[in-house]
């Protein structure tokens, strides 16, 4: 698990509007992780979920529970 990689990714996202739109329109943490991996960041969707509640500059990572979702 690499929280430092997530932090770097979120910092980059804040300065790139296209990346921000892509991330905010993603449906799952795995989708966001794939975007990060495509850009060379090493973290998984599970890592991102564990980062829940953490803040990096102006971004706070929040897990969204959808109605009907099973855990």
PDB file with one MODEL, atoms N, CA, C and O in Angstrom:
MODEL        1
ATOM      1  N   UNK A   1       0.854  -1.172   0.000  1.00  0.00           N
ATOM      2  CA  UNK A   1       0.000   0.000   0.000  1.00  0.00           C
ATOM      3  C   UNK A   1       0.896   1.229   0.000  1.00  0.00           C
ATOM      4  O   UNK A   1       1.862   1.303   0.760  1.00  0.00           O
ATOM      5  N   UNK A   2       0.578   2.177  -0.842  1.00  0.00           N
ATOM      6  CA  UNK A   2       1.456   3.328  -0.972  1.00  0.00           C
ATOM      7  C   UNK A   2       0.669   4.631  -0.896  1.00  0.00           C
ATOM      8  O   UNK A   2       0.228   5.173  -1.909  1.00  0.00           O
ATOM      9  N   UNK A   3       0.503   5.117   0.333  1.00  0.00           N
ATOM     10  CA  UNK A   3      -0.209   6.374   0.505  1.00  0.00           C
ATOM     11  C   UNK A   3       0.566   7.528  -0.120  1.00  0.00           C
ATOM     12  O   UNK A   3      -0.035   8.508  -0.560  1.00  0.00           O
ATOM     13  N   UNK A   4       1.897   7.425  -0.164  1.00  0.00           N
ATOM     14  CA  UNK A   4       2.676   8.501  -0.782  1.00  0.00           C
ATOM     15  C   UNK A   4       2.362   8.603  -2.274  1.00  0.00           C
ATOM     16  O   UNK A   4       2.327   9.703  -2.826  1.00  0.00           O
ATOM     17  N   UNK A   5       2.134   7.469  -2.924  1.00  0.00           N
ATOM     18  CA  UNK A   5       1.769   7.480  -4.338  1.00  0.00           C
ATOM     19  C   UNK A   5       0.396   8.114  -4.534  1.00  0.00           C
ATOM     20  O   UNK A   5       0.191   8.867  -5.486  1.00  0.00           O
ATOM     21  N   UNK A   6      -0.538   7.817  -3.643  1.00  0.00           N
ATOM     22  CA  UNK A   6      -1.876   8.411  -3.727  1.00  0.00           C
ATOM     23  C   UNK A   6      -1.769   9.921  -3.542  1.00  0.00           C
ATOM     24  O   UNK A   6      -2.397  10.682  -4.278  1.00  0.00           O
ATOM     25  N   UNK A   7      -0.981  10.355  -2.571  1.00  0.00           N
ATOM     26  CA  UNK A   7      -0.799  11.796  -2.329  1.00  0.00           C
ATOM     27  C   UNK A   7      -0.238  12.488  -3.584  1.00  0.00           C
ATOM     28  O   UNK A   7      -0.728  13.544  -3.983  1.00  0.00           O
ATOM     29  N   UNK A   8       0.778  11.896  -4.193  1.00  0.00           N
ATOM     30  CA  UNK A   8       1.371  12.482  -5.408  1.00  0.00           C
ATOM     31  C   UNK A   8       0.329  12.570  -6.524  1.00  0.00           C
ATOM     32  O   UNK A   8       0.238  13.578  -7.225  1.00  0.00           O
ATOM     33  N   UNK A   9      -0.449  11.509  -6.676  1.00  0.00           N
ATOM     34  CA  UNK A   9      -1.480  11.474  -7.710  1.00  0.00           C
ATOM     35  C   UNK A   9      -2.520  12.576  -7.469  1.00  0.00           C
ATOM     36  O   UNK A   9      -2.908  13.278  -8.402  1.00  0.00           O
ATOM     37  N   UNK A  10      -2.967  12.726  -6.224  1.00  0.00           N
ATOM     38  CA  UNK A  10      -3.981  13.736  -5.911  1.00  0.00           C
ATOM     39  C   UNK A  10      -3.457  15.155  -6.110  1.00  0.00           C
ATOM     40  O   UNK A  10      -4.205  16.043  -6.518  1.00  0.00           O
ATOM     41  N   UNK A  11      -2.187  15.368  -5.827  1.00  0.00           N
ATOM     42  CA  UNK A  11      -1.588  16.681  -6.071  1.00  0.00           C
ATOM     43  C   UNK A  11      -1.575  16.983  -7.565  1.00  0.00           C
ATOM     44  O   UNK A  11      -1.903  18.093  -7.984  1.00  0.00           O
ATOM     45  N   UNK A  12      -1.192  15.984  -8.369  1.00  0.00           N
ATOM     46  CA  UNK A  12      -1.197  16.163  -9.825  1.00  0.00           C
ATOM     47  C   UNK A  12      -2.618  16.424 -10.319  1.00  0.00           C
ATOM     48  O   UNK A  12      -2.834  17.277 -11.180  1.00  0.00           O
ATOM     49  N   UNK A  13      -3.585  15.686  -9.773  1.00  0.00           N
ATOM     50  CA  UNK A  13      -4.976  15.826 -10.195  1.00  0.00           C
ATOM     51  C   UNK A  13      -5.481  17.244  -9.974  1.00  0.00           C
ATOM     52  O   UNK A  13      -6.239  17.767 -10.791  1.00  0.00           O
ATOM     53  N   UNK A  14      -5.069  17.865  -8.883  1.00  0.00           N
ATOM     54  CA  UNK A  14      -5.550  19.209  -8.569  1.00  0.00           C
ATOM     55  C   UNK A  14      -5.092  20.256  -9.582  1.00  0.00           C
ATOM     56  O   UNK A  14      -5.742  21.289  -9.743  1.00  0.00           O
ATOM     57  N   UNK A  15      -3.996  19.999 -10.251  1.00  0.00           N
ATOM     58  CA  UNK A  15      -3.471  20.971 -11.213  1.00  0.00           C
ATOM     59  C   UNK A  15      -3.800  20.609 -12.661  1.00  0.00           C
ATOM     60  O   UNK A  15      -3.341  21.276 -13.588  1.00  0.00           O
ATOM     61  N   UNK A  16      -4.597  19.550 -12.858  1.00  0.00           N
ATOM     62  CA  UNK A  16      -4.924  19.103 -14.212  1.00  0.00           C
ATOM     63  C   UNK A  16      -6.439  18.903 -14.314  1.00  0.00           C
ATOM     64  O   UNK A  16      -6.975  17.905 -13.832  1.00  0.00           O
ATOM     65  N   UNK A  17      -7.120  19.859 -14.946  1.00  0.00           N
ATOM     66  CA  UNK A  17      -8.590  19.822 -15.019  1.00  0.00           C
ATOM     67  C   UNK A  17      -9.121  18.578 -15.730  1.00  0.00           C
ATOM     68  O   UNK A  17     -10.123  18.004 -15.302  1.00  0.00           O
ATOM     69  N   UNK A  18      -8.466  18.157 -16.804  1.00  0.00           N
ATOM     70  CA  UNK A  18      -8.930  16.965 -17.519  1.00  0.00           C
ATOM     71  C   UNK A  18      -8.830  15.726 -16.637  1.00  0.00           C
ATOM     72  O   UNK A  18      -9.739  14.896 -16.617  1.00  0.00           O
ATOM     73  N   UNK A  19      -7.737  15.607 -15.916  1.00  0.00           N
ATOM     74  CA  UNK A  19      -7.552  14.474 -15.009  1.00  0.00           C
ATOM     75  C   UNK A  19      -8.589  14.529 -13.890  1.00  0.00           C
ATOM     76  O   UNK A  19      -9.154  13.503 -13.512  1.00  0.00           O
ATOM     77  N   UNK A  20      -8.835  15.715 -13.366  1.00  0.00           N
ATOM     78  CA  UNK A  20      -9.818  15.874 -12.299  1.00  0.00           C
ATOM     79  C   UNK A  20     -11.209  15.419 -12.772  1.00  0.00           C
ATOM     80  O   UNK A  20     -11.917  14.726 -12.040  1.00  0.00           O
ATOM     81  N   UNK A  21     -11.591  15.804 -13.976  1.00  0.00           N
ATOM     82  CA  UNK A  21     -12.888  15.397 -14.530  1.00  0.00           C
ATOM     83  C   UNK A  21     -12.947  13.885 -14.694  1.00  0.00           C
ATOM     84  O   UNK A  21     -13.961  13.260 -14.382  1.00  0.00           O
ATOM     85  N   UNK A  22     -11.862  13.298 -15.182  1.00  0.00           N
ATOM     86  CA  UNK A  22     -11.824  11.849 -15.380  1.00  0.00           C
ATOM     87  C   UNK A  22     -11.970  11.115 -14.044  1.00  0.00           C
ATOM     88  O   UNK A  22     -12.706  10.132 -13.951  1.00  0.00           O
ATOM     89  N   UNK A  23     -11.278  11.588 -13.024  1.00  0.00           N
ATOM     90  CA  UNK A  23     -11.337  10.950 -11.708  1.00  0.00           C
ATOM     91  C   UNK A  23     -12.716  11.117 -11.086  1.00  0.00           C
ATOM     92  O   UNK A  23     -13.283  10.155 -10.568  1.00  0.00           O
ATOM     93  N   UNK A  24     -13.256  12.325 -11.132  1.00  0.00           N
ATOM     94  CA  UNK A  24     -14.552  12.559 -10.484  1.00  0.00           C
ATOM     95  C   UNK A  24     -15.708  11.878 -11.205  1.00  0.00           C
ATOM     96  O   UNK A  24     -16.772  11.686 -10.617  1.00  0.00           O
ATOM     97  N   UNK A  25     -15.516  11.513 -12.459  1.00  0.00           N
ATOM     98  CA  UNK A  25     -16.573  10.796 -13.171  1.00  0.00           C
ATOM     99  C   UNK A  25     -16.408   9.277 -13.074  1.00  0.00           C
ATOM    100  O   UNK A  25     -17.231   8.528 -13.599  1.00  0.00           O
ATOM    101  N   UNK A  26     -15.358   8.829 -12.411  1.00  0.00           N
ATOM    102  CA  UNK A  26     -15.123   7.389 -12.244  1.00  0.00           C
ATOM    103  C   UNK A  26     -16.119   6.801 -11.257  1.00  0.00           C
ATOM    104  O   UNK A  26     -16.546   7.470 -10.317  1.00  0.00           O
ATOM    105  N   UNK A  27     -16.484   5.549 -11.479  1.00  0.00           N
ATOM    106  CA  UNK A  27     -17.491   4.891 -10.644  1.00  0.00           C
ATOM    107  C   UNK A  27     -16.915   4.184  -9.427  1.00  0.00           C
ATOM    108  O   UNK A  27     -17.583   4.077  -8.398  1.00  0.00           O
ATOM    109  N   UNK A  28     -15.686   3.701  -9.534  1.00  0.00           N
ATOM    110  CA  UNK A  28     -15.131   2.899  -8.440  1.00  0.00           C
ATOM    111  C   UNK A  28     -13.704   3.319  -8.118  1.00  0.00           C
ATOM    112  O   UNK A  28     -13.041   3.995  -8.904  1.00  0.00           O
ATOM    113  N   UNK A  29     -13.255   2.905  -6.954  1.00  0.00           N
ATOM    114  CA  UNK A  29     -11.867   3.147  -6.556  1.00  0.00           C
ATOM    115  C   UNK A  29     -10.916   2.433  -7.511  1.00  0.00           C
ATOM    116  O   UNK A  29      -9.837   2.945  -7.810  1.00  0.00           O
ATOM    117  N   UNK A  30     -11.304   1.267  -7.987  1.00  0.00           N
ATOM    118  CA  UNK A  30     -10.465   0.543  -8.951  1.00  0.00           C
ATOM    119  C   UNK A  30     -10.302   1.338 -10.243  1.00  0.00           C
ATOM    120  O   UNK A  30      -9.226   1.346 -10.840  1.00  0.00           O
ATOM    121  N   UNK A  31     -11.378   2.012 -10.675  1.00  0.00           N
ATOM    122  CA  UNK A  31     -11.293   2.847 -11.881  1.00  0.00           C
ATOM    123  C   UNK A  31     -10.288   3.978 -11.678  1.00  0.00           C
ATOM    124  O   UNK A  31      -9.487   4.272 -12.565  1.00  0.00           O
ATOM    125  N   UNK A  32     -10.336   4.609 -10.509  1.00  0.00           N
ATOM    126  CA  UNK A  32      -9.397   5.696 -10.206  1.00  0.00           C
ATOM    127  C   UNK A  32      -7.968   5.158 -10.148  1.00  0.00           C
ATOM    128  O   UNK A  32      -7.044   5.793 -10.655  1.00  0.00           O
ATOM    129  N   UNK A  33      -7.787   3.997  -9.535  1.00  0.00           N
ATOM    130  CA  UNK A  33      -6.458   3.391  -9.455  1.00  0.00           C
ATOM    131  C   UNK A  33      -5.911   3.088 -10.847  1.00  0.00           C
ATOM    132  O   UNK A  33      -4.720   3.274 -11.095  1.00  0.00           O
ATOM    133  N   UNK A  34      -6.760   2.628 -11.751  1.00  0.00           N
ATOM    134  CA  UNK A  34      -6.311   2.356 -13.122  1.00  0.00           C
ATOM    135  C   UNK A  34      -5.859   3.636 -13.819  1.00  0.00           C
ATOM    136  O   UNK A  34      -4.890   3.623 -14.578  1.00  0.00           O
ATOM    137  N   UNK A  35      -6.551   4.729 -13.566  1.00  0.00           N
ATOM    138  CA  UNK A  35      -6.129   6.022 -14.126  1.00  0.00           C
ATOM    139  C   UNK A  35      -4.750   6.371 -13.571  1.00  0.00           C
ATOM    140  O   UNK A  35      -3.855   6.761 -14.320  1.00  0.00           O
ATOM    141  N   UNK A  36      -4.583   6.232 -12.270  1.00  0.00           N
ATOM    142  CA  UNK A  36      -3.297   6.512 -11.642  1.00  0.00           C
ATOM    143  C   UNK A  36      -2.191   5.618 -12.175  1.00  0.00           C
ATOM    144  O   UNK A  36      -1.087   6.088 -12.448  1.00  0.00           O
ATOM    145  N   UNK A  37      -2.479   4.340 -12.324  1.00  0.00           N
ATOM    146  CA  UNK A  37      -1.479   3.395 -12.824  1.00  0.00           C
ATOM    147  C   UNK A  37      -1.082   3.729 -14.254  1.00  0.00           C
ATOM    148  O   UNK A  37       0.084   3.601 -14.626  1.00  0.00           O
ATOM    149  N   UNK A  38      -2.042   4.153 -15.045  1.00  0.00           N
ATOM    150  CA  UNK A  38      -1.761   4.542 -16.429  1.00  0.00           C
ATOM    151  C   UNK A  38      -0.772   5.712 -16.474  1.00  0.00           C
ATOM    152  O   UNK A  38      -0.007   5.853 -17.429  1.00  0.00           O
ATOM    153  N   UNK A  39      -0.799   6.548 -15.430  1.00  0.00           N
ATOM    154  CA  UNK A  39       0.089   7.707 -15.354  1.00  0.00           C
ATOM    155  C   UNK A  39       1.375   7.419 -14.577  1.00  0.00           C
ATOM    156  O   UNK A  39       2.196   8.314 -14.373  1.00  0.00           O
ATOM    157  N   UNK A  40       1.546   6.158 -14.142  1.00  0.00           N
ATOM    158  CA  UNK A  40       2.785   5.766 -13.481  1.00  0.00           C
ATOM    159  C   UNK A  40       2.745   5.745 -11.958  1.00  0.00           C
ATOM    160  O   UNK A  40       3.785   5.592 -11.318  1.00  0.00           O
ATOM    161  N   UNK A  41       1.560   5.898 -11.368  1.00  0.00           N
ATOM    162  CA  UNK A  41       1.440   5.858  -9.908  1.00  0.00           C
ATOM    163  C   UNK A  41       1.099   4.439  -9.482  1.00  0.00           C
ATOM    164  O   UNK A  41       0.322   3.754 -10.147  1.00  0.00           O
ATOM    165  N   UNK A  42       1.671   4.007  -8.389  1.00  0.00           N
ATOM    166  CA  UNK A  42       1.530   2.617  -7.956  1.00  0.00           C
ATOM    167  C   UNK A  42       0.641   2.518  -6.708  1.00  0.00           C
ATOM    168  O   UNK A  42       1.128   2.532  -5.577  1.00  0.00           O
ATOM    169  N   UNK A  43      -0.677   2.416  -6.943  1.00  0.00           N
ATOM    170  CA  UNK A  43      -1.621   2.162  -5.859  1.00  0.00           C
ATOM    171  C   UNK A  43      -2.830   1.430  -6.429  1.00  0.00           C
ATOM    172  O   UNK A  43      -3.100   1.487  -7.628  1.00  0.00           O
ATOM    173  N   UNK A  44      -3.538   0.755  -5.562  1.00  0.00           N
ATOM    174  CA  UNK A  44      -4.707  -0.023  -5.988  1.00  0.00           C
ATOM    175  C   UNK A  44      -5.984   0.655  -5.504  1.00  0.00           C
ATOM    176  O   UNK A  44      -5.943   1.607  -4.724  1.00  0.00           O
ATOM    177  N   UNK A  45      -7.104   0.152  -5.978  1.00  0.00           N
ATOM    178  CA  UNK A  45      -8.392   0.634  -5.500  1.00  0.00           C
ATOM    179  C   UNK A  45      -8.555   0.378  -4.016  1.00  0.00           C
ATOM    180  O   UNK A  45      -9.119   1.201  -3.295  1.00  0.00           O
ATOM    181  N   UNK A  46      -8.065  -0.756  -3.560  1.00  0.00           N
ATOM    182  CA  UNK A  46      -8.122  -1.088  -2.134  1.00  0.00           C
ATOM    183  C   UNK A  46      -7.293  -0.097  -1.314  1.00  0.00           C
ATOM    184  O   UNK A  46      -7.716   0.321  -0.236  1.00  0.00           O
ATOM    185  N   UNK A  47      -6.120   0.278  -1.820  1.00  0.00           N
ATOM    186  CA  UNK A  47      -5.298   1.285  -1.150  1.00  0.00           C
ATOM    187  C   UNK A  47      -6.067   2.602  -1.039  1.00  0.00           C
ATOM    188  O   UNK A  47      -6.054   3.261   0.001  1.00  0.00           O
ATOM    189  N   UNK A  48      -6.732   2.968  -2.128  1.00  0.00           N
ATOM    190  CA  UNK A  48      -7.493   4.215  -2.151  1.00  0.00           C
ATOM    191  C   UNK A  48      -8.629   4.178  -1.136  1.00  0.00           C
ATOM    192  O   UNK A  48      -8.897   5.176  -0.467  1.00  0.00           O
ATOM    193  N   UNK A  49      -9.298   3.035  -1.019  1.00  0.00           N
ATOM    194  CA  UNK A  49     -10.369   2.910  -0.023  1.00  0.00           C
ATOM    195  C   UNK A  49      -9.823   3.030   1.399  1.00  0.00           C
ATOM    196  O   UNK A  49     -10.487   3.589   2.272  1.00  0.00           O
ATOM    197  N   UNK A  50      -8.639   2.517   1.631  1.00  0.00           N
ATOM    198  CA  UNK A  50      -8.008   2.646   2.952  1.00  0.00           C
ATOM    199  C   UNK A  50      -7.587   4.086   3.245  1.00  0.00           C
ATOM    200  O   UNK A  50      -7.396   4.459   4.402  1.00  0.00           O
ATOM    201  N   UNK A  51      -7.448   4.872   2.215  1.00  0.00           N
ATOM    202  CA  UNK A  51      -7.075   6.278   2.334  1.00  0.00           C
ATOM    203  C   UNK A  51      -8.299   7.147   2.664  1.00  0.00           C
ATOM    204  O   UNK A  51      -8.173   8.359   2.836  1.00  0.00           O
ATOM    205  N   UNK A  52      -9.461   6.534   2.749  1.00  0.00           N
ATOM    206  CA  UNK A  52     -10.727   7.228   3.016  1.00  0.00           C
ATOM    207  C   UNK A  52     -10.597   8.193   4.193  1.00  0.00           C
ATOM    208  O   UNK A  52     -10.072   7.839   5.249  1.00  0.00           O
ATOM    209  N   UNK A  53     -11.079   9.401   3.994  1.00  0.00           N
ATOM    210  CA  UNK A  53     -11.070  10.409   5.042  1.00  0.00           C
ATOM    211  C   UNK A  53      -9.818  11.264   5.084  1.00  0.00           C
ATOM    212  O   UNK A  53      -9.784  12.276   5.785  1.00  0.00           O
ATOM    213  N   UNK A  54      -8.790  10.874   4.346  1.00  0.00           N
ATOM    214  CA  UNK A  54      -7.533  11.628   4.328  1.00  0.00           C
ATOM    215  C   UNK A  54      -7.665  12.829   3.388  1.00  0.00           C
ATOM    216  O   UNK A  54      -8.379  12.779   2.386  1.00  0.00           O
ATOM    217  N   UNK A  55      -6.965  13.899   3.736  1.00  0.00           N
ATOM    218  CA  UNK A  55      -7.015  15.116   2.935  1.00  0.00           C
ATOM    219  C   UNK A  55      -5.626  15.433   2.398  1.00  0.00           C
ATOM    220  O   UNK A  55      -4.628  15.350   3.115  1.00  0.00           O
ATOM    221  N   UNK A  56      -5.585  15.799   1.120  1.00  0.00           N
ATOM    222  CA  UNK A  56      -4.356  16.253   0.468  1.00  0.00           C
ATOM    223  C   UNK A  56      -4.679  17.597  -0.175  1.00  0.00           C
ATOM    224  O   UNK A  56      -5.432  17.661  -1.147  1.00  0.00           O
ATOM    225  N   UNK A  57      -4.118  18.650   0.362  1.00  0.00           N
ATOM    226  CA  UNK A  57      -4.428  20.017  -0.070  1.00  0.00           C
ATOM    227  C   UNK A  57      -5.938  20.237  -0.033  1.00  0.00           C
ATOM    228  O   UNK A  57      -6.537  20.235   1.042  1.00  0.00           O
ATOM    229  N   UNK A  58      -6.559  20.426  -1.201  1.00  0.00           N
ATOM    230  CA  UNK A  58      -7.992  20.715  -1.257  1.00  0.00           C
ATOM    231  C   UNK A  58      -8.855  19.476  -1.491  1.00  0.00           C
ATOM    232  O   UNK A  58     -10.078  19.589  -1.576  1.00  0.00           O
ATOM    233  N   UNK A  59      -8.247  18.309  -1.594  1.00  0.00           N
ATOM    234  CA  UNK A  59      -8.974  17.077  -1.907  1.00  0.00           C
ATOM    235  C   UNK A  59      -9.076  16.195  -0.678  1.00  0.00           C
ATOM    236  O   UNK A  59      -8.076  15.917  -0.015  1.00  0.00           O
ATOM    237  N   UNK A  60     -10.294  15.757  -0.378  1.00  0.00           N
ATOM    238  CA  UNK A  60     -10.507  14.771   0.670  1.00  0.00           C
ATOM    239  C   UNK A  60     -11.066  13.524   0.015  1.00  0.00           C
ATOM    240  O   UNK A  60     -12.049  13.593  -0.724  1.00  0.00           O
ATOM    241  N   UNK A  61     -10.452  12.395   0.280  1.00  0.00           N
ATOM    242  CA  UNK A  61     -10.899  11.132  -0.293  1.00  0.00           C
ATOM    243  C   UNK A  61     -12.072  10.629   0.535  1.00  0.00           C
ATOM    244  O   UNK A  61     -11.970  10.506   1.756  1.00  0.00           O
ATOM    245  N   UNK A  62     -13.184  10.339  -0.129  1.00  0.00           N
ATOM    246  CA  UNK A  62     -14.377   9.841   0.546  1.00  0.00           C
ATOM    247  C   UNK A  62     -14.925   8.631  -0.188  1.00  0.00           C
ATOM    248  O   UNK A  62     -15.099   8.649  -1.407  1.00  0.00           O
ATOM    249  N   UNK A  63     -15.191   7.594   0.565  1.00  0.00           N
ATOM    250  CA  UNK A  63     -15.857   6.424   0.006  1.00  0.00           C
ATOM    251  C   UNK A  63     -17.347   6.719  -0.016  1.00  0.00           C
ATOM    252  O   UNK A  63     -17.910   7.168   0.982  1.00  0.00           O
ATOM    253  N   UNK A  64     -17.982   6.470  -1.146  1.00  0.00           N
ATOM    254  CA  UNK A  64     -19.408   6.699  -1.297  1.00  0.00           C
ATOM    255  C   UNK A  64     -20.100   5.353  -1.319  1.00  0.00           C
ATOM    256  O   UNK A  64     -19.830   4.520  -2.184  1.00  0.00           O
ATOM    257  N   UNK A  65     -20.998   5.140  -0.360  1.00  0.00           N
ATOM    258  CA  UNK A  65     -21.801   3.921  -0.360  1.00  0.00           C
ATOM    259  C   UNK A  65     -23.044   4.179  -1.191  1.00  0.00           C
ATOM    260  O   UNK A  65     -23.767   5.151  -0.973  1.00  0.00           O
ATOM    261  N   UNK A  66     -23.279   3.299  -2.137  1.00  0.00           N
ATOM    262  CA  UNK A  66     -24.439   3.437  -3.002  1.00  0.00           C
ATOM    263  C   UNK A  66     -25.569   2.557  -2.474  1.00  0.00           C
ATOM    264  O   UNK A  66     -25.324   1.455  -1.982  1.00  0.00           O
ATOM    265  N   UNK A  67     -26.797   3.039  -2.576  1.00  0.00           N
ATOM    266  CA  UNK A  67     -27.930   2.186  -2.139  1.00  0.00           C
ATOM    267  C   UNK A  67     -27.924   0.853  -2.866  1.00  0.00           C
ATOM    268  O   UNK A  67     -27.717   0.784  -4.077  1.00  0.00           O
ATOM    269  N   UNK A  68     -28.153  -0.186  -2.111  1.00  0.00           N
ATOM    270  CA  UNK A  68     -28.193  -1.535  -2.702  1.00  0.00           C
ATOM    271  C   UNK A  68     -26.829  -2.183  -2.822  1.00  0.00           C
ATOM    272  O   UNK A  68     -26.715  -3.305  -3.315  1.00  0.00           O
ATOM    273  N   UNK A  69     -25.797  -1.492  -2.376  1.00  0.00           N
ATOM    274  CA  UNK A  69     -24.446  -2.044  -2.443  1.00  0.00           C
ATOM    275  C   UNK A  69     -24.259  -3.062  -1.329  1.00  0.00           C
ATOM    276  O   UNK A  69     -24.669  -2.834  -0.191  1.00  0.00           O
ATOM    277  N   UNK A  70     -23.650  -4.162  -1.658  1.00  0.00           N
ATOM    278  CA  UNK A  70     -23.405  -5.214  -0.668  1.00  0.00           C
ATOM    279  C   UNK A  70     -21.971  -5.180  -0.211  1.00  0.00           C
ATOM    280  O   UNK A  70     -21.065  -4.931  -1.005  1.00  0.00           O
ATOM    281  N   UNK A  71     -21.757  -5.432   1.077  1.00  0.00           N
ATOM    282  CA  UNK A  71     -20.397  -5.432   1.635  1.00  0.00           C
ATOM    283  C   UNK A  71     -20.081  -6.802   2.160  1.00  0.00           C
ATOM    284  O   UNK A  71     -18.986  -7.028   2.674  1.00  0.00           O
TER     285      UNK A  71
ENDMDL
END
